[in-house]
Amino acid sequence: MKVLVTGGAGYIGSHTCVELLKAGHELVVVDNFSNSRVDSLEQVEKIAGRSVRIYDVDLLEKEKLAQVFGEHSIEAVIHLAGFKAVGESVEFPLKYYRNNLIGTLNLCEVMSEHEVYQLVFSSSACVYGIPKQTPVPETANLQAINPYGNTKRMLEDMLEDLSSSNENWRVAVLRYFNPVGAHPSGLIGEEPKGTPNNLMPYITQVAIGQLPRLSIFGDDYDTEDGTCVRDYIHVVDLAQGHVSALEHLSTGVHTYNLGTGRGYSVYEVVKAFEEANALSIPVQVVERRPGDAAVSYADPAKAERELGWRAEKGIFDMCQDAWRWQKHRQGGNG
Ligand code: UD1
């Protein structure tokens, strides 16, 4: 298929492009490079041994986006472009509403105008807020607790309404749990700006000596060791989930959790990282971070049943690949 990937240069996007190319799809990428670099797509081409058409387009520039659709016979879209930092979304909600909502609105309008009705949409487990039950099924209540999560939930609603209005739409909504790790080649991975907010990039920066120690946000939660439990998923597994979703699109909107179904506590992740890489990570326990759920992990059964997809890689792969990528970046190539 000829597939347009929005945000294809980003962390999830670059890995998704590799897997799409490997599966034989032809790719057109649009990205505004606000949180990514064009080099990552050069690395994608190197890994896959195939080329990608790249356009520097912001989804808020609807005319430019329409031109890309005019130039290519796009058959399906994987829509990953969007702002994703929870803390920043609390500070600058309008920035998030404008970018995530209007960008997706423009995309869907241009798709309709060009009669492209196949869409894989990047959502987040963030839409569940603090889950009341674990593992979390797709039918769980949606109660996002920050503006970022709200943009994703609103967009999910918009896609439902769109598909109700026209039965040509075939949409998969993918709710990611905690993507971590990097491509095993060490050529692409996550590049957080400034001090990382997320656990794994923070750990790798401690390991390389850029940060002195990991602060663990609370060890008095109602979990086995007192630290929060999350469903970490290797980014390559997640990327393959997009390929499966694309290849199983069917009429209407279908929502899938992408996770492993297994939770790890913060202490367990630190220990796995230390063992996988023969390193030691200094830690200190600090106050809880506001808005953190004690436990969140997916029920990924629907994705396995309907998409034939399930996560294959374990926590050791995640830790080893995250560390290889960190060292690669440090070497000045990343
Ligand atoms: C965060 C986002 C979520 C997003 C996901 C993507 C928040 C509140 N949520 O989820 O919307 O979809 O990333 O990856 O930001 N931790 C520490 N010390 C640290 C960093 C994290 O102890 O320096 C702990 C956290 O308390 C949490 C776990 O590690 O229990 C994972 O944190 P993080 O990687 O930020 O992911 P989430 O909070 O689950």
Boltz pocket constraint, residues with backbone or C-beta under 6 A from the ligand:
constraints:
  - pocket:
      binder: B
      contacts: [[A, 84], [A, 86], [A, 87], [A, 124], [A, 125], [A, 126], [A, 176], [A, 177], [A, 178], [A, 179], [A, 196], [A, 197], [A, 198], [A, 199], [A, 200], [A, 202], [A, 214], [A, 215], [A, 216], [A, 217], [A, 218], [A, 227], [A, 228], [A, 229], [A, 230], [A, 266], [A, 289], [A, 290], [A, 291], [A, 292], [A, 293]]
      max_distance: 6.0
